[in-house]
Amino acid sequence: MAFTGFCAEGIDLLQLNRLQNSKEFYEAHKEEIKRLAIQPYYDLIAEMTPAMLEIDPLFVVTPSRMVSRVRRDTRYTRDKTLYRANLWMFFRRPRQQHESVPCYYFEIHPAFWAYGCWGAWGKGEMDAARDMILHEDKLFLAAFDAVNACPQVQLAGELYKRPRFPDARPEYRPWLNRKELGVEFRETDDFSPVLDGSFAGPMIDAMQRLAPFYRFLLAAKERAGTPKQEDAQ
């Protein structure tokens, strides 16, 4: 089906399902949730896929593997609420279970809707990214220019409390002082572009323009998994 936006009924139904926190309620409304809340994600994926495969032909593009589940995994969390009120989707390469892989994402939450590109949260990846930044690697410089040329997104990722590289160039410090690295657009007030689907074109354009940032994250992951020359000896 052609993507025409998300429906308010689907967003509201996810919230009601979370509040009910009942397997019986979910089973009774499962098909309605699929039709109103999940199918629009599948339709959006179909619209985005040609442009996203231009960024990375290795992206997984099977919708059932790209959209988050309504049922939460409560095995390792104190919050035992069975269902989530927000859904999101990823464009990312195939991965092993629990493996960190740079990704693009889109999410609708009751309090906001957002999209962006994230990575550098795996072991050693942020160290590799910082090394590229400090040495002004050409992939970083391209990523830096791409982010600055896309004003609707902001640099994101949890910050350290104290500056880690106070002598670095001031414009690089926001990149260096993070525990993971991403860029994101987030809107908390106006949901009308989500409901009428008008956000999709500008979002796809932004994701394409952020391709150098995505490639920078891929390089950080690759370099984090490659032993340094002195370590290999």
NUDREN-590571 format. One line per field, with one value per residue: x, y, z of N, C-alpha, C, O in turn; residue in three letters. Coordinates in nm, 2 decimals. Example, Ala and Ser with C-alpha at 12.3 -4.5 7.8 and 13.67 -1.06 7.14 Angstrom:
! NUDREN-590571
n_u [1.32|1.28]
n_v [-0.57|-0.22]
n_w [0.78|0.71]
ca_u [1.23|1.37]
ca_v [-0.45|-0.11]
ca_w [0.78|0.71]
c_u [1.32|1.29]
c_v [-0.33|0.00]
c_w [0.78|0.79]
o_u [1.42|1.34]
o_v [-0.33|0.11]
o_w [0.85|0.80]
res [ALA|SER]
This chain:
! NUDREN-590571
n_u [0.08|0.04|0.22|0.05|0.06|0.05|-0.21|-0.42|-0.58|-0.44|-0.20|-0.32|-0.43|-0.21|-0.12|-0.34|-0.34|-0.10|-0.16|-0.37|-0.23|-0.26|-0.28|-0.50|-0.65|-0.47|-0.47|-0.73|-0.74|-0.54|-0.53|-0.63|-0.44|-0.22|-0.32|-0.37|-0.15|0.09|0.10|0.13|0.40|0.52|0.43|0.56|0.83|0.84|0.82|1.05|1.26|1.39|1.55|1.70|1.85|2.03|2.20|2.31|2.36|2.35|2.16|1.91|1.59|1.35|1.04|0.93|1.15|1.25|1.09|1.00|0.88|0.56|0.51|0.70|1.03|1.07|1.25|1.50|1.46|1.35|1.10|0.81|0.60|0.40|0.36|0.45|0.41|0.52|0.65|0.92|1.14|1.42|1.68|1.93|2.23|2.25|2.29|2.46|2.31|2.26|2.47|2.63|2.53|2.56|2.29|2.00|1.70|1.34|1.09|0.78|0.65|0.44|0.50|0.66|0.79|1.05|1.36|1.67|2.03|2.24|2.52|2.84|2.83|2.92|3.18|3.48|3.42|3.36|3.61|3.76|3.62|3.68|3.96|3.96|3.85|4.03|4.25|4.16|4.05|3.95|3.70|3.57|3.57|3.41|3.17|3.13|3.09|2.85|2.67|2.66|2.55|2.29|2.06|1.82|1.87|2.03|2.34|2.38|2.37|2.48|2.65|2.98|3.05|3.26|3.49|3.67|3.86|3.99|4.17|4.13|4.00|3.75|3.51|3.50|3.48|3.21|3.16|3.36|3.32|3.13|2.95|2.83|2.74|2.53|2.29|2.00|1.66|1.39|1.05|0.82|0.57|0.42|0.23|0.12|0.26|0.33|0.08|-0.04|0.15|0.34|0.60|0.77|0.91|1.09|1.23|1.35|1.52|1.69|1.81|1.95|2.13|2.28|2.44|2.73|2.79|2.68|2.85|3.09|3.03|3.02|3.28|3.41|3.32|3.43|3.70|3.73|3.72|3.95|4.27|4.52|4.84|5.06|4.95|4.91|5.15]
n_v [-0.12|0.23|0.48|0.69|0.82|0.82|0.70|0.86|0.69|0.45|0.53|0.60|0.36|0.20|0.32|0.28|0.00|-0.04|0.08|-0.09|-0.32|-0.60|-0.93|-1.05|-0.83|-0.74|-0.96|-0.96|-0.73|-0.75|-0.78|-0.54|-0.36|-0.44|-0.35|-0.07|0.04|-0.09|-0.16|0.10|0.16|-0.04|0.04|0.28|0.20|0.07|0.29|0.43|0.25|0.24|0.48|0.45|0.22|0.32|0.46|0.25|-0.06|-0.29|-0.28|-0.43|-0.50|-0.61|-0.58|-0.70|-0.76|-0.51|-0.34|-0.25|-0.46|-0.49|-0.62|-0.62|-0.71|-0.83|-0.96|-0.87|-0.63|-0.39|-0.28|-0.42|-0.39|-0.51|-0.42|-0.19|0.17|0.30|0.28|0.19|0.19|0.05|0.11|-0.09|-0.28|-0.65|-0.82|-0.98|-1.13|-0.89|-0.74|-0.43|-0.21|0.05|0.27|0.40|0.55|0.57|0.70|0.68|0.82|0.85|1.11|1.24|1.26|1.12|1.11|0.98|0.91|0.67|0.54|0.39|0.28|0.04|-0.18|-0.02|0.14|0.41|0.51|0.46|0.63|0.88|0.89|0.92|1.17|1.34|1.32|1.43|1.27|1.20|1.09|1.16|1.44|1.48|1.38|1.57|1.80|1.73|1.70|1.96|2.08|2.01|2.14|2.07|1.85|1.75|1.71|1.42|1.20|1.06|1.28|1.31|1.41|1.57|1.76|1.57|1.61|1.88|2.04|2.01|2.12|2.36|2.32|2.05|1.94|1.88|1.64|1.47|1.44|1.25|0.95|0.78|0.82|1.01|1.16|1.35|1.43|1.58|1.62|1.76|1.88|1.93|1.71|1.68|1.65|1.38|1.25|1.32|1.24|1.40|1.44|1.25|1.28|1.51|1.39|1.16|1.29|1.43|1.20|1.10|1.31|1.29|1.07|1.07|1.09|0.85|0.67|0.74|0.64|0.37|0.32|0.37|0.15|-0.06|-0.01|-0.03|-0.30|-0.39|-0.49|-0.26|-0.18|-0.20|-0.36|-0.59|-0.71]
n_w [0.00|-0.06|0.12|0.34|0.57|0.94|1.15|1.39|1.55|1.56|1.70|1.94|2.02|2.08|2.31|2.48|2.49|2.63|2.87|2.96|2.99|2.95|2.85|2.75|2.66|2.46|2.28|2.20|2.05|1.86|1.58|1.50|1.60|1.44|1.19|1.22|1.36|1.30|1.03|0.89|0.93|0.78|0.52|0.51|0.51|0.26|0.09|0.15|0.09|-0.17|-0.18|0.05|0.00|-0.18|-0.02|0.14|0.01|0.16|0.35|0.56|0.44|0.50|0.63|0.86|1.01|1.08|1.23|1.56|1.83|1.97|2.20|2.50|2.60|2.91|3.07|3.17|3.30|3.54|3.50|3.44|3.26|3.01|2.74|2.49|2.42|2.22|1.89|1.67|1.38|1.21|0.97|0.89|0.86|0.83|1.15|1.42|1.72|1.97|1.87|1.80|1.55|1.32|1.24|1.07|1.19|1.27|1.48|1.66|1.95|2.23|2.33|2.15|1.81|1.60|1.42|1.29|1.29|1.42|1.61|1.71|1.97|2.04|2.17|2.19|1.97|2.00|2.08|1.85|1.68|1.80|1.76|1.48|1.47|1.60|1.44|1.22|1.01|0.67|0.64|0.87|0.85|0.63|0.74|0.95|0.80|0.67|0.88|0.98|0.76|0.77|0.92|1.06|1.22|1.53|1.70|1.90|2.19|2.50|2.72|2.87|3.20|3.25|3.04|2.80|2.62|2.64|2.50|2.24|1.91|1.94|1.80|1.76|2.01|2.11|1.97|2.06|2.33|2.40|2.50|2.32|1.98|1.78|1.55|1.55|1.48|1.65|1.74|1.95|1.97|1.73|1.56|1.32|1.07|1.08|1.09|0.84|0.67|0.55|0.65|0.54|0.29|0.34|0.55|0.43|0.25|0.43|0.55|0.33|0.29|0.52|0.48|0.47|0.74|0.84|0.71|0.83|1.09|1.03|0.96|1.20|1.35|1.20|1.23|1.50|1.54|1.42|1.49|1.62|1.46|1.63|1.83|1.70|1.67]
ca_u [0.00|0.11|0.22|-0.03|0.07|0.00|-0.34|-0.43|-0.64|-0.33|-0.12|-0.40|-0.46|-0.09|-0.12|-0.45|-0.29|0.00|-0.23|-0.44|-0.13|-0.33|-0.26|-0.64|-0.68|-0.39|-0.51|-0.86|-0.71|-0.41|-0.54|-0.65|-0.31|-0.14|-0.37|-0.37|-0.03|0.21|0.10|0.18|0.54|0.55|0.41|0.67|0.95|0.84|0.85|1.19|1.36|1.48|1.65|1.79|1.95|2.13|2.30|2.38|2.29|2.34|2.05|1.80|1.47|1.23|0.97|0.91|1.28|1.29|1.00|1.00|0.77|0.47|0.54|0.83|1.11|1.08|1.33|1.61|1.43|1.26|0.97|0.75|0.49|0.40|0.35|0.50|0.32|0.59|0.71|1.02|1.19|1.56|1.75|2.06|2.28|2.23|2.38|2.45|2.23|2.32|2.58|2.60|2.54|2.51|2.16|1.90|1.58|1.23|1.01|0.67|0.63|0.33|0.54|0.74|0.83|1.19|1.44|1.81|2.13|2.31|2.62|2.95|2.81|2.99|3.31|3.59|3.38|3.38|3.75|3.80|3.57|3.76|4.09|3.94|3.82|4.15|4.34|4.08|4.03|3.86|3.56|3.51|3.55|3.28|3.06|3.12|3.03|2.72|2.58|2.65|2.47|2.16|2.03|1.71|1.92|2.12|2.43|2.32|2.45|2.51|2.78|3.05|3.03|3.38|3.55|3.77|3.97|3.98|4.27|4.08|3.93|3.62|3.40|3.51|3.46|3.08|3.17|3.46|3.29|3.01|2.97|2.80|2.73|2.42|2.23|1.85|1.55|1.28|0.94|0.73|0.45|0.34|0.23|0.04|0.33|0.32|-0.06|-0.07|0.26|0.42|0.73|0.85|1.00|1.20|1.31|1.44|1.62|1.79|1.89|2.05|2.24|2.36|2.51|2.87|2.79|2.66|2.98|3.19|3.00|3.06|3.43|3.45|3.29|3.53|3.84|3.73|3.73|4.08|4.38|4.63|4.96|5.15|4.89|4.91|5.29]
ca_v [0.00|0.36|0.54|0.81|0.88|0.73|0.74|0.88|0.58|0.35|0.58|0.60|0.22|0.15|0.38|0.21|-0.13|-0.03|0.11|-0.21|-0.42|-0.72|-1.02|-1.07|-0.71|-0.74|-1.06|-0.91|-0.61|-0.77|-0.75|-0.39|-0.30|-0.46|-0.27|0.07|0.09|-0.15|-0.15|0.22|0.14|-0.13|0.12|0.38|0.13|0.04|0.41|0.47|0.15|0.27|0.58|0.40|0.13|0.40|0.49|0.12|-0.17|-0.40|-0.27|-0.52|-0.43|-0.70|-0.50|-0.78|-0.75|-0.37|-0.27|-0.30|-0.54|-0.43|-0.69|-0.59|-0.82|-0.79|-1.05|-0.81|-0.49|-0.38|-0.24|-0.54|-0.36|-0.61|-0.37|-0.05|0.26|0.36|0.19|0.24|0.11|0.07|0.07|-0.12|-0.41|-0.77|-0.82|-1.09|-1.09|-0.79|-0.67|-0.29|-0.18|0.18|0.26|0.51|0.51|0.66|0.65|0.76|0.80|0.94|1.24|1.30|1.17|1.15|1.02|1.02|0.81|0.64|0.43|0.41|0.25|-0.09|-0.18|0.04|0.22|0.56|0.54|0.47|0.76|0.99|0.89|0.98|1.31|1.41|1.32|1.49|1.18|1.26|1.05|1.25|1.58|1.47|1.37|1.69|1.90|1.68|1.73|2.11|2.12|1.95|2.20|2.01|1.75|1.79|1.60|1.36|1.10|1.10|1.35|1.30|1.53|1.66|1.75|1.47|1.67|2.03|2.11|1.99|2.23|2.38|2.27|1.91|1.89|1.81|1.51|1.39|1.43|1.17|0.81|0.72|0.93|1.01|1.29|1.33|1.53|1.54|1.71|1.73|1.96|1.92|1.57|1.68|1.59|1.23|1.21|1.34|1.17|1.50|1.43|1.14|1.33|1.58|1.29|1.08|1.38|1.45|1.08|1.09|1.41|1.24|0.95|1.07|1.06|0.71|0.61|0.76|0.54|0.23|0.31|0.35|0.01|-0.15|0.01|-0.08|-0.44|-0.42|-0.46|-0.17|-0.24|-0.23|-0.46|-0.72|-0.76]
ca_w [0.00|-0.06|0.25|0.35|0.71|1.05|1.20|1.54|1.62|1.59|1.81|2.07|2.06|2.14|2.45|2.56|2.51|2.74|3.00|3.00|3.03|2.96|2.74|2.70|2.58|2.34|2.19|2.14|1.96|1.79|1.44|1.49|1.62|1.32|1.08|1.25|1.42|1.25|0.88|0.83|0.93|0.66|0.41|0.50|0.47|0.12|0.03|0.18|0.06|-0.29|-0.15|0.15|-0.06|-0.24|0.09|0.17|-0.05|0.25|0.45|0.57|0.40|0.53|0.73|0.99|1.08|1.09|1.32|1.69|1.87|2.06|2.33|2.55|2.67|3.05|3.14|3.23|3.34|3.65|3.45|3.39|3.17|2.90|2.61|2.47|2.36|2.11|1.80|1.59|1.28|1.18|0.85|0.93|0.80|0.92|1.26|1.52|1.83|2.06|1.80|1.76|1.41|1.29|1.18|1.07|1.26|1.28|1.59|1.71|2.09|2.27|2.37|2.04|1.70|1.58|1.33|1.29|1.26|1.55|1.61|1.80|2.11|2.07|2.23|2.12|1.86|2.03|2.08|1.71|1.63|1.86|1.69|1.35|1.48|1.64|1.33|1.11|0.90|0.57|0.66|0.98|0.79|0.54|0.83|1.01|0.70|0.64|0.99|0.98|0.64|0.79|1.04|1.13|1.32|1.63|1.75|2.02|2.26|2.64|2.74|2.99|3.29|3.24|2.91|2.79|2.53|2.65|2.41|2.10|1.85|2.01|1.72|1.77|2.14|2.13|1.92|2.14|2.47|2.41|2.52|2.19|1.88|1.68|1.52|1.56|1.47|1.74|1.75|2.06|1.97|1.61|1.51|1.20|0.96|1.10|1.06|0.70|0.59|0.48|0.70|0.48|0.19|0.40|0.63|0.34|0.20|0.54|0.57|0.22|0.31|0.63|0.44|0.51|0.89|0.85|0.66|0.94|1.20|0.98|0.96|1.34|1.39|1.13|1.29|1.64|1.53|1.36|1.58|1.58|1.41|1.74|1.90|1.62|1.66]
c_u [0.09|0.11|0.14|-0.03|0.03|-0.13|-0.35|-0.48|-0.53|-0.24|-0.19|-0.42|-0.33|-0.08|-0.22|-0.40|-0.19|-0.07|-0.31|-0.35|-0.18|-0.32|-0.40|-0.68|-0.60|-0.44|-0.64|-0.85|-0.59|-0.42|-0.56|-0.52|-0.22|-0.19|-0.35|-0.23|0.09|0.22|0.16|0.34|0.59|0.54|0.52|0.80|0.96|0.87|0.99|1.29|1.45|1.59|1.75|1.89|2.05|2.24|2.38|2.30|2.27|2.24|1.95|1.67|1.34|1.16|0.96|1.04|1.33|1.21|1.00|0.88|0.68|0.49|0.68|0.90|1.14|1.17|1.44|1.59|1.34|1.12|0.91|0.62|0.50|0.42|0.40|0.40|0.39|0.64|0.82|1.07|1.34|1.59|1.89|2.11|2.25|2.33|2.36|2.37|2.31|2.44|2.54|2.62|2.49|2.38|2.09|1.77|1.47|1.14|0.89|0.65|0.51|0.37|0.62|0.74|0.97|1.25|1.58|1.90|2.22|2.42|2.72|2.92|2.86|3.12|3.42|3.55|3.40|3.52|3.80|3.75|3.65|3.90|4.07|3.92|3.95|4.25|4.28|4.08|3.93|3.72|3.49|3.48|3.43|3.16|3.03|3.05|2.88|2.62|2.56|2.56|2.32|2.10|1.91|1.75|2.02|2.21|2.37|2.41|2.49|2.65|2.85|3.04|3.14|3.44|3.67|3.89|3.96|4.07|4.23|4.02|3.79|3.50|3.39|3.47|3.32|3.08|3.26|3.41|3.16|3.04|2.92|2.76|2.61|2.38|2.08|1.77|1.44|1.18|0.85|0.59|0.36|0.34|0.16|0.12|0.33|0.18|-0.09|0.05|0.36|0.57|0.82|0.95|1.12|1.29|1.41|1.55|1.73|1.87|1.99|2.16|2.33|2.44|2.66|2.88|2.77|2.79|3.09|3.16|3.04|3.21|3.48|3.43|3.40|3.66|3.84|3.75|3.86|4.19|4.48|4.75|5.05|5.09|4.90|5.05|5.32]
c_v [0.12|0.42|0.67|0.87|0.78|0.79|0.76|0.77|0.47|0.40|0.57|0.45|0.16|0.20|0.30|0.07|-0.14|-0.01|-0.01|-0.31|-0.56|-0.81|-1.04|-0.95|-0.71|-0.84|-1.02|-0.80|-0.63|-0.74|-0.60|-0.32|-0.32|-0.37|-0.12|0.12|0.04|-0.14|-0.02|0.22|0.06|-0.04|0.22|0.32|0.11|0.17|0.46|0.38|0.19|0.37|0.53|0.30|0.20|0.44|0.36|0.01|-0.29|-0.39|-0.38|-0.44|-0.52|-0.63|-0.57|-0.78|-0.61|-0.30|-0.33|-0.38|-0.46|-0.49|-0.66|-0.71|-0.77|-0.87|-0.98|-0.66|-0.49|-0.34|-0.36|-0.51|-0.44|-0.54|-0.23|0.04|0.33|0.25|0.26|0.14|0.15|0.04|0.04|-0.25|-0.53|-0.77|-0.95|-1.04|-1.00|-0.72|-0.53|-0.27|-0.04|0.17|0.40|0.46|0.62|0.61|0.74|0.72|0.89|1.09|1.31|1.20|1.22|1.06|1.07|0.90|0.80|0.54|0.46|0.38|0.11|-0.08|-0.12|0.13|0.37|0.60|0.55|0.60|0.88|1.00|0.95|1.13|1.39|1.42|1.37|1.40|1.23|1.21|1.13|1.39|1.58|1.46|1.50|1.80|1.86|1.72|1.88|2.16|2.07|2.01|2.15|1.91|1.81|1.68|1.55|1.25|1.15|1.16|1.31|1.42|1.63|1.65|1.66|1.52|1.82|2.11|2.09|2.11|2.24|2.32|2.11|1.85|1.83|1.67|1.42|1.36|1.34|1.02|0.73|0.84|0.91|1.15|1.26|1.45|1.49|1.65|1.67|1.79|1.93|1.78|1.57|1.62|1.43|1.18|1.22|1.28|1.27|1.50|1.35|1.20|1.41|1.49|1.21|1.17|1.40|1.32|1.06|1.19|1.37|1.12|0.96|1.05|0.91|0.63|0.62|0.66|0.40|0.22|0.30|0.21|-0.08|-0.13|-0.03|-0.23|-0.49|-0.39|-0.35|-0.24|-0.29|-0.35|-0.60|-0.78|-0.85]
c_w [0.00|0.08|0.25|0.49|0.81|1.10|1.35|1.61|1.65|1.70|1.94|2.12|2.12|2.29|2.54|2.59|2.62|2.87|3.05|3.05|3.05|2.84|2.67|2.61|2.45|2.24|2.12|2.04|1.87|1.64|1.41|1.51|1.50|1.21|1.10|1.29|1.35|1.09|0.82|0.83|0.81|0.53|0.39|0.46|0.32|0.04|0.04|0.12|-0.06|-0.25|-0.04|0.10|-0.14|-0.14|0.12|0.11|0.04|0.36|0.44|0.53|0.41|0.65|0.86|1.07|1.11|1.20|1.45|1.73|1.97|2.20|2.38|2.61|2.81|3.13|3.22|3.27|3.46|3.61|3.38|3.31|3.05|2.76|2.60|2.40|2.24|2.02|1.72|1.48|1.26|1.03|0.89|0.86|0.89|1.03|1.34|1.64|1.93|1.99|1.78|1.62|1.38|1.21|1.16|1.14|1.25|1.39|1.62|1.86|2.13|2.30|2.25|1.92|1.66|1.47|1.34|1.25|1.38|1.53|1.72|1.94|2.14|2.13|2.14|2.00|1.88|2.03|1.94|1.65|1.67|1.79|1.55|1.36|1.51|1.53|1.20|0.98|0.80|0.59|0.77|0.92|0.71|0.63|0.90|0.92|0.68|0.75|1.00|0.87|0.66|0.92|1.12|1.23|1.41|1.67|1.88|2.07|2.40|2.65|2.87|3.07|3.27|3.10|2.90|2.71|2.53|2.55|2.27|2.04|1.91|1.93|1.72|1.91|2.17|2.07|2.01|2.28|2.49|2.44|2.40|2.10|1.79|1.64|1.51|1.53|1.57|1.75|1.86|2.06|1.85|1.55|1.37|1.08|0.96|1.05|0.91|0.61|0.53|0.53|0.61|0.38|0.25|0.49|0.54|0.28|0.30|0.55|0.46|0.24|0.42|0.60|0.48|0.66|0.91|0.81|0.77|1.05|1.15|0.99|1.11|1.39|1.33|1.20|1.43|1.64|1.46|1.46|1.53|1.54|1.53|1.83|1.83|1.62|1.79]
o_u [0.20|0.01|0.17|-0.10|-0.02|-0.16|-0.28|-0.45|-0.54|-0.20|-0.13|-0.41|-0.35|-0.04|-0.19|-0.42|-0.19|-0.03|-0.32|-0.38|-0.16|-0.34|-0.41|-0.73|-0.66|-0.45|-0.67|-0.93|-0.55|-0.33|-0.51|-0.49|-0.15|-0.10|-0.31|-0.20|0.19|0.32|0.23|0.40|0.69|0.62|0.57|0.88|1.06|0.93|1.05|1.40|1.57|1.71|1.87|2.01|2.16|2.36|2.50|2.20|2.20|2.23|1.92|1.65|1.24|1.21|0.97|1.03|1.43|1.25|0.99|0.77|0.74|0.49|0.78|0.83|1.22|1.17|1.48|1.68|1.26|1.02|0.95|0.54|0.61|0.48|0.40|0.32|0.33|0.67|0.81|1.03|1.38|1.52|1.96|2.02|2.21|2.44|2.26|2.35|2.43|2.50|2.42|2.73|2.38|2.36|2.13|1.74|1.49|1.12|0.90|0.63|0.49|0.29|0.64|0.70|1.00|1.19|1.61|1.86|2.26|2.41|2.70|2.97|2.86|3.18|3.44|3.64|3.44|3.56|3.88|3.82|3.67|3.94|4.16|3.96|3.97|4.33|4.34|4.11|3.83|3.63|3.38|3.37|3.35|3.06|2.91|2.96|2.80|2.51|2.45|2.50|2.24|2.10|1.89|1.67|2.09|2.17|2.32|2.50|2.51|2.75|2.78|3.02|3.13|3.44|3.75|4.00|3.92|4.04|4.29|3.98|3.72|3.41|3.29|3.44|3.31|3.00|3.22|3.45|3.09|3.15|2.97|2.75|2.59|2.43|2.04|1.82|1.41|1.22|0.80|0.51|0.24|0.45|0.15|0.07|0.34|0.18|-0.16|0.03|0.45|0.65|0.95|1.07|1.23|1.41|1.52|1.66|1.85|1.99|2.10|2.28|2.44|2.50|2.71|2.98|2.84|2.82|3.17|3.26|3.09|3.26|3.57|3.51|3.45|3.73|3.95|3.81|3.89|4.20|4.51|4.78|5.10|5.16|4.90|5.07|5.43]
o_v [0.12|0.41|0.76|0.96|0.67|0.90|0.68|0.74|0.41|0.32|0.53|0.42|0.08|0.12|0.27|0.02|-0.23|-0.07|-0.04|-0.39|-0.62|-0.76|-1.05|-0.96|-0.68|-0.81|-1.05|-0.78|-0.53|-0.67|-0.55|-0.22|-0.23|-0.31|-0.05|0.24|0.11|-0.11|-0.02|0.28|0.10|-0.05|0.25|0.38|0.13|0.17|0.51|0.43|0.18|0.35|0.57|0.30|0.14|0.46|0.37|-0.03|-0.39|-0.47|-0.43|-0.33|-0.49|-0.63|-0.51|-0.81|-0.59|-0.19|-0.46|-0.36|-0.38|-0.42|-0.68|-0.80|-0.68|-0.86|-1.02|-0.58|-0.59|-0.38|-0.40|-0.60|-0.45|-0.60|-0.16|-0.01|0.40|0.14|0.38|0.03|0.26|-0.05|0.13|-0.33|-0.51|-0.72|-1.02|-0.92|-1.04|-0.64|-0.50|-0.31|-0.01|0.08|0.49|0.34|0.73|0.49|0.87|0.60|0.99|1.18|1.43|1.09|1.33|0.96|1.17|0.81|0.90|0.46|0.54|0.45|0.06|0.04|-0.17|0.20|0.44|0.71|0.64|0.66|0.97|1.11|1.03|1.20|1.49|1.51|1.37|1.44|1.30|1.29|1.16|1.44|1.68|1.52|1.54|1.87|1.95|1.76|1.93|2.26|2.09|1.94|2.18|1.87|1.91|1.56|1.63|1.21|1.27|1.11|1.27|1.53|1.75|1.54|1.66|1.47|1.88|2.22|2.15|2.20|2.14|2.26|2.05|1.74|1.73|1.59|1.30|1.26|1.36|0.97|0.61|0.96|0.80|1.25|1.15|1.56|1.37|1.77|1.55|1.75|1.90|1.74|1.46|1.55|1.37|1.08|1.14|1.28|1.23|1.56|1.36|1.16|1.38|1.50|1.20|1.12|1.40|1.33|1.02|1.15|1.41|1.06|0.85|0.99|0.86|0.54|0.53|0.61|0.32|0.11|0.22|0.16|-0.17|-0.23|-0.07|-0.28|-0.61|-0.27|-0.35|-0.35|-0.40|-0.42|-0.70|-0.90|-0.90]
o_w [0.06|0.15|0.16|0.52|0.78|1.09|1.42|1.73|1.76|1.79|2.04|2.24|2.22|2.38|2.65|2.70|2.70|2.97|3.17|3.15|3.15|2.73|2.55|2.50|2.34|2.12|2.00|1.95|1.81|1.59|1.31|1.44|1.46|1.14|1.01|1.26|1.33|1.04|0.72|0.75|0.74|0.44|0.28|0.39|0.26|-0.06|-0.05|0.09|-0.05|-0.29|-0.05|0.15|-0.16|-0.18|0.13|0.17|0.01|0.44|0.33|0.58|0.34|0.76|0.97|1.19|1.17|1.25|1.47|1.66|2.05|2.30|2.30|2.65|2.83|3.25|3.33|3.27|3.48|3.68|3.27|3.28|2.99|2.67|2.70|2.32|2.17|2.07|1.70|1.49|1.28|0.97|0.93|0.81|1.01|1.02|1.33|1.66|1.96|2.06|1.74|1.56|1.43|1.13|1.23|1.14|1.21|1.40|1.60|1.89|2.06|2.28|2.26|1.93|1.67|1.44|1.39|1.18|1.44|1.43|1.81|2.03|2.25|2.13|2.03|1.95|1.79|1.99|1.91|1.57|1.60|1.76|1.51|1.27|1.45|1.52|1.10|0.87|0.84|0.55|0.76|0.95|0.71|0.60|0.92|0.97|0.67|0.73|1.02|0.88|0.57|1.02|1.24|1.32|1.38|1.67|1.96|2.01|2.42|2.60|2.96|3.01|3.28|3.04|2.99|2.72|2.43|2.52|2.18|2.12|1.92|1.99|1.69|1.92|2.24|2.12|2.03|2.33|2.59|2.40|2.39|2.15|1.73|1.70|1.47|1.57|1.57|1.76|1.86|2.13|1.86|1.49|1.31|0.99|0.86|0.99|0.85|0.49|0.46|0.47|0.62|0.39|0.22|0.49|0.57|0.27|0.27|0.57|0.48|0.21|0.43|0.69|0.53|0.71|0.99|0.88|0.79|1.11|1.24|1.03|1.13|1.46|1.40|1.22|1.48|1.74|1.45|1.50|1.41|1.59|1.53|1.89|1.90|1.59|1.80]
res [MET|ALA|PHE|THR|GLY|PHE|CYS|ALA|GLU|GLY|ILE|ASP|LEU|LEU|GLN|LEU|ASN|ARG|LEU|GLN|ASN|SER|LYS|GLU|PHE|TYR|GLU|ALA|HIS|LYS|GLU|GLU|ILE|LYS|ARG|LEU|ALA|ILE|GLN|PRO|TYR|TYR|ASP|LEU|ILE|ALA|GLU|MET|THR|PRO|ALA|MET|LEU|GLU|ILE|ASP|PRO|LEU|PHE|VAL|VAL|THR|PRO|SER|ARG|MET|VAL|SER|ARG|VAL|ARG|ARG|ASP|THR|ARG|TYR|THR|ARG|ASP|LYS|THR|LEU|TYR|ARG|ALA|ASN|LEU|TRP|MET|PHE|PHE|ARG|ARG|PRO|ARG|GLN|GLN|HIS|GLU|SER|VAL|PRO|CYS|TYR|TYR|PHE|GLU|ILE|HIS|PRO|ALA|PHE|TRP|ALA|TYR|GLY|CYS|TRP|GLY|ALA|TRP|GLY|LYS|GLY|GLU|MET|ASP|ALA|ALA|ARG|ASP|MET|ILE|LEU|HIS|GLU|ASP|LYS|LEU|PHE|LEU|ALA|ALA|PHE|ASP|ALA|VAL|ASN|ALA|CYS|PRO|GLN|VAL|GLN|LEU|ALA|GLY|GLU|LEU|TYR|LYS|ARG|PRO|ARG|PHE|PRO|ASP|ALA|ARG|PRO|GLU|TYR|ARG|PRO|TRP|LEU|ASN|ARG|LYS|GLU|LEU|GLY|VAL|GLU|PHE|ARG|GLU|THR|ASP|ASP|PHE|SER|PRO|VAL|LEU|ASP|GLY|SER|PHE|ALA|GLY|PRO|MET|ILE|ASP|ALA|MET|GLN|ARG|LEU|ALA|PRO|PHE|TYR|ARG|PHE|LEU|LEU|ALA|ALA|LYS|GLU|ARG|ALA|GLY|THR|PRO|LYS|GLN|GLU|ASP|ALA|GLN]
